[in-house]
Amino acid sequence: MSAPPLDRLPPHSPDAEAAVLGCILMDANDCVPPCLDAMRAGGEEFYELRHRMIFKIMVGMFDGRVA
């Protein structure tokens, strides 16, 4: 098995990542638990670093770790 070329990006969707963050902003109580069931709290599934950081802060706020 050969390694993928270094000039190719892995599959990702900035629009889908933004939609997940938008859903959390609209209704965190209903959105965060299913997101945490499907993803890790660190947000490693997000390709864009800024989306990953926003997600981590949102999860921290939901858990009461961030004031």
Secondary structure by P-SEA (a helix, b strand, c coil): cccccccccccccaaaaaaaaaaaaacccccaaaaaaaccccccccccaaaaaaaaaaaaaaacccc
